[in-house]
């Protein structure tokens, strides 16, 4: 009964070892130690088939040196170990000194003719296929357990090891798949956000491309400015993926979207117990972006109370977590973006002068879509191809519809334009979208009386009589320009206006 208890104890401890680690080598080392300490089995060895060489190689051995393990290589069918691997059947050698098949290749037993050792060798299988061999030594004087007891225990242990090998292979395979998937996604990100994938050939965009190429190779802080929807994040990512930090994290924080009380913790992290609800220590975005790039979207909305601490990080790259006293150091490149007039913020004392000059190292200005109307056909082709593929459509836009898009103000810039194209592709029942169909999907709220490059035009609501008159007037001028190929003198003659009058009205209504 005492030996049965030992046997159950060993199997229990072995099960615990297998459950405690997914690392096969660690778990197998514990198992061999348990076989030795609890059951007295010496030199427990796990030998596995190498998938490339086709040889049996010692994976884990208890009581053997590294040099002895390296000598333990067998071909299938060679020696006792190779024979068990070949047949898939257990093999018992009562006295290794009298067995010619026993090779003692590790030379760990000395003169085997005087050792009086029994060698027990069990196949390790997965779904009936032998993948390795489990072997142990038993001295003749160890008579507490019979060989039948040993065989029963080792059969169970070999089965458990087989399952552990299968789990380890599955984990390693899944890990490799995740690594490969991460590598592919990283390559896709680099490809997607390369500068050459930014659509636009306007002169102002060429200036942006040149600035991005020059600044990407440096560590300089960049401030991207422009109206909402102009693609500031796209340019920020192009800078990151074109820099030496391409393999490091790109972390984004929208300073306007996070409530002021939480923004400090979001940026710098917090210690456990720093405030109510801080149940554990949390890394902030600066720590997460260490070695990479931190993109601060809408940095112009950064609270005034937080600006001094933020300035210190920009200058020294050092900070403390909320509720902490330890100073942390990071290596982070800062790219800021804002649609706000920071110079007005300086005059209104809502934005610090020193922070402004620290951020505004390399400014990049993105033009509004109305300032580069010539790029609209290019953008249309880009978005139309993508949305047709995504939604299984084959939508096209007529030349008149494209002219209408070129003449539209697009107060929401590229973001509004993209949404309009996708909405038209999804909702249209026609394969060719004409101006009448397009107008159903355009935001017409600011089609007249919109903000121009020079600032907002103060006009009456569109549903008032003056508003209706302006809308009609703008539409007639737009149609006339379209008919005349954009030639203002011919359009003025068609409308009964002088060239000076039509020029004034084009500027007044911000007609591209």
N, C-alpha and C positions, 0 to 999 in steps of 0.2 A: 504493500500500500504506500509506503514511503517513496518508493521509486516512481509510482504512478503520479504522486503529488509533484515530484521533481519534473516529470515529463510534462504535466499540465502547466506547471510554473514556467518552464522553458518556452512552451508554445505561446503562453499568454504574453511573456516579455517580448518574444519575437513579433507577435502581432502588434504590440504597442510600438515597437521600433519601426515597423513598416508604416504604421499610421502617422508617425511623428515627422517623417521627412519624405519628400518627393525625390531626393537625391539618392539614386540607387547605391552609389558607392558608400555613402554615409550609413544608410540603413543596413547594407550587407556587412559592413564592418561590425556594427552592433550585433547582428545575428551571429557571426562567427565567434564573437566574444561571449555571447550567452551560451552557445553550444559548448564552449570550453569551460566556462565558470560553473554552469549549472549541471551539465551532463558529462563533463570530462572528456569531450571529444577534441582531440588535438589537431592542429594545423588545418582548421576548416578553410576550404578554398572554393571560390566561385570562379569557374572558367567559362568564358563566353565565346561564341563564334564571331570572329571579326568579319564584317560584311564585305570588306574590300579584299583582304588577303586570303580569306577562306580558311584561316588557321584558328585554332583554339588558343586564346590568350587569357592569362590570369587577370581577372578584374579586381578581386579582393582576396586576401589570404591572411589568416590570423597566425601570428608567430613566425612569419617569413619576412626576411629583409627585402628591400626594393631590388637588390641585385639578384636575389634568389627568385623573386617573382618574374623578373625580366628574362630569366632562363627558361621559364615554364611555358614554352610554345609547343603545340602539338598539331600535327596534321590529322584530319579525320581518319579514323581507323588505326592510328599510331598509339601504341601503349594502351594502358587500361582506360585512361581518360578518352583517348580517341576512339576506342572500341565502343564505349558507352554512348559517345556522341553518334557514332555510326549506326548502332543497333537500336538506340532509344530504350534500352533495357538496363536495369541496375546490375551492378557487378560487385561481388564481394571477394576480396583476396584475403584468405585467412592468415597467410604469413607472406609478407612482401618479399622476404628473403628467399622464398622458394618459388616465386612467380616470375617467369622470364618476361612476361608482358609488362611488368612494372619497371619503368625506366628510371625513376628517381632523378628526373632531369633537373629539378631545382637544387639537388644535392643538399637538402636541408635536414636529412635524417642520418647523415654519417654512413657508417657501414651497416646497410640494411640486413645483412646476414646475421647480425647479432642483436637486432633491435626488438625482435618479437612483436611486430606491429601488424594489426589487421587493418586493411584499407577498404573503406566503404565508399562506393561511387554511385551517385544517383543522377539520372537525366533531369534537366530542367526544361519543361515544355510549356508552350503556349498554343492552345487549341490543337493539341496533338502533335505539334511540330517541335522537335528538339532544338533548342537554341543554345544550350550550354550544359555544364556538368557541375554538380555539387559533390565535394569529396571531403572526408575526414579520416583521421587516424584513430585507432582504438588499441591501447596496449592490452596484452593478454591478461595482465593482472587486474584490469578493470572489469570485474565479473559481476558488478552490481546489476547491470542490465544485460539482457541477452541480445544476440545479434538481431533476433526478430523484433525486439523492442526498438533497437537502433534503426532498423530499416523502416519501421512504421513511422517513427518520428521524422527521419530524414525525408521520407516520401511527402509528408505533410509540409515540411519546411521548403522542399524543392518546389512544391506546388505554389506556396505563398511567394517564393522568390520569382517564379514565372509570372505571376500576376503583377508583382512589383516591377519587373522588367517591362511588361506590356504598358503599365501605367507610365513608367519613365519614358518609354519611346513615344507614347501619345503626347506627353507633356513637352518633350523636346521637339516633336514634330509641330505641335501647335505654337511653340515659342518661335521656331524657325519661320512658320507661316506668318506670324505676327511681325517678325522682324522684316520679312520680305514685303509684307503688305505696307508696313511703315515706310520702307525704302521706296516702294512704288508711289505711295501717297506723297512722300517728300519730293520725289522727282516730278510728280504731277503739279505740285504746288510751285516748284521752281519754274516749270514750263508755263503754267497758267499765269504767273505773275511776273514773267520776264517783261522787260520794257517793250520789246518788239510786239507784244500782244496787246498793248494799249492802242486803241483805234484812234486815228486822227492824223491828218497831214497838214493842218493849218500852221501858218508860220508861228503863231503863239505856242502851239503844242510842240513844234520843233524846238523852241527855246526851252520848254519843260524837259523834253527828252535829253537835250544837251546838259542841262543842269543835273538831272538824275544820274547820267553817266559819269559826270565829274565828281559828284558827291558820294556815290556808292562806294568807291574805293577808299574812302576816308572814314574816320571815326566821328566826324563833325556832327553836332546837333543840327537837325533840320526842322524848319517850321513851314508847313504846307498851308497855304492860305487860298481861300476861294469860297464861293457860295456853296450851300448845301446841294449835294447831288452831283458835284463836278468830278468825283472820283479821287478824293484825297487819300482814302485808304488804299486804293489800287496803286497809287504812286508810292505810298509808304512801303507797301509790300514789294514793289519793284526795286526800291532802294535796298531793302533787307536782302532779297534773294539775288541781288547783284553784288552783294558785299562779301567780305571774307567771313561774315557771321552766318552764312547761308545754312549751315548745319545746326545752328543754335536756335533756341526758341524765338518766336515772334509773338509777343504778348500784347493784346489790345485792351485798353481801358477807355470807356466813354465817360469822361468827367461830368457830363451833363446828365447822364442817366442814373447815376448813383447818388442817393441822398447824402447831403453834407455830413451828417453824423457817422456814416458808414464809409465814406470815401478814404479817410485816413487809414482805417484798418484794411481797406481793400488794397491800398497802395503799399503800405509798409508792414502789414501783418499785425498780429497781436499775440500776447502771451495768454496762457490759461488763467482765467479769473480776472482779466483786465477790465471787464465790464460784464453786466448781466447777459448771460447767454454765451459767453466765451468759455465753453466747456473744455476746450483743448487749444494748444498752441497752433497757430495757422500762419503759413508763409504768405507774404503779400506779393503783389505783382512785380515789384522790383526784384525780389529774391527769385521768383519764378523765371524772370527774364535774364538772370545772371548769365553772362557770356553772349547774350543775344541782343534783341532789340525790343524796346518798350514803346509802343505806339499810343500816344495820349490824344485820343480824339476829343474835339471840343475843349482843348486846353484853355481856351479863353473863358470858360465857365468855372475854372478852378476857384474855390472859395478863397476870399482874401485872407481868412484866418489860417488857411493851410499853405499859403504861398511861401512863407518864410522857411518852413521845414522842407518843402519841395525844392526851394532854391538851394538849400544846403546839400541836398542829395545830388543835384545837378553839378554843383561845384566840387564836392569832395567824394561823391559816390559812397557816402556813409550815412547811416541812419539807425534809429532804434525802433523796435516794434512797439506798438501801443501797449503800455503797461510794463514794458521791459526796460532794463538799464544797460544791457550789453550792446555795444556798438557793432553793427554789421557792415561789412564792406562788399560791394558788388561791382561788376564790370558790365555796364549796360549802355547801349547806345539809345539816345532819346530822339524820337521823331514826334513832333507835335503837329496838330492840325486844328484849324479853327475857321469858322465863317464870320466871326465877330471882328469889328473894327477895334483892334487892340490899342491903336493910337488914341481913339476916343476914350477907351478904358483908362489910359494913363491920365488924360485930362480930367476924367471923372473920379480919379483915385479909387477905381475898382480893380485895377491891375497894377502890380508893383513895377516900377521902372527897372530895378535891377533884375527882376525875373524876366521882363520883356527882352532886355539886352542879352541875357544868358540864353534864352530860347531862340532868339532871332539871329543865330549865327549864319545859317545859310537859308534864306527865305526862297520858297518856290511858289509862284502864283499860278493857280489854275484858272484859265479863262472860263467864263460862263458859256453855255452852249450857244446862246444867241450871238456871242462874239466870234464863234467859229462855225457859222451856219453851213459852210462848205463841207464840213465833216459829216453832216447829217446823212447823206446817202451812204457813206461808208459805215456809219453806225447802224443804219437801217439794215444793210446787207448782213452785218455781223449778228445782230439780234434776231433777224428774220431766219437766218440759217439755224441758229440755236433753238429757237422756239418751235420752228417747224419740225425739227428732229425730236424735241422733247414731247410734243403733243401730237405727233403723227399727222401733221397737216402739210399742205403744199400751197400756202398762201403767197400771193404776190401783191405788190402795190403798183398802181398805175402811175404814169408820169405826173398826172395832175395831183394825185395824192401826195407824191413826193414833194412837188412844188409847195403844196399846202404845209407840209411838215417843215420845209425850209423857211417858210415865212412866219411860222408860229413862234411865239416868244419863248416858250418852255421855261417858265419861272422855276420849275423843279429840276431843270437841267437834265443831265444824262439819266438820272434816276427816273424822272418823270417820263422821259422819252422811252426808256426801256419798258416801263410799265405799260405805256400806251401801246407799244408794239405787241407785247405779250397779250394784252387785253384784246386787241384787234384780231390776233391769230386765234385766240380761244373762242371768242364770241361771234366772229363773222361766219356767216353761212355761205358767203361767196368765196371763190378762189382768187378773185382779183378785187382788191379794195380800192374803190374810187373815193373822191373827196367827200361825197355825201355819206358814205359808209364810215369813213375815217372820222368825220366830225362827231359821230355817235360815241366814239371812244376817246376823244380828246377832252382834256380839262379846259373848258372855255372861260373859266372865271376870270382869268387875267389876260385873255386874248386881246383886249384893248384896255388901255390905262394900266399897263403893267409897269413894274420897276424896270427902268432902263439902266444903262451903264452909268448915266449921270445922276441917278437917284430916282425916287418914286415920283410919278406924276399925280398931282392932286386933282382928281376928277370926280364927277358926280356918279352915283350908283348906276349900274347898267340898266336897271329897270325904270329909271327916270327918263323923261323926254330927252334931255341933253345926252344922256348915256346911250339911248337908242339911236340918236342922230349920229353920234360918234362911231358906234358900231357899224352902222350902214355905210358911213363915209370911209371907214377903214377897210371894210370889205370890198367896196367899189374900187378903192385905190389898189388893193392887193390883186383883185381880179384884172385890173387894167395892166398892172405891171407884169402879171403872168402872161397875158395875151401878147404883150410887147417884148417879151423875152428879157424883162428887167431894165429896158431902156427907158429912163425917166422922161426924156423929152417926148418920146412917142406916146407914153402913157399920159402925160400932161395934155397933149393935143387931143387925145381920145376923150379926156374928161373935161376939156374946156378950161384947163388951168394953165398958168405960166410955169415954166421950169422951176422958178423960185418958189412958187406956191406949193407945188408937189414935193419939192425938196423939204420944205418946212413941215408939211404934213407927214412925210415919211419919218422925219426925226421925231415929231410929236407922238406918233403912234408906235414908234420903235419897230418899224417894219424892216425886217432883214433884207 
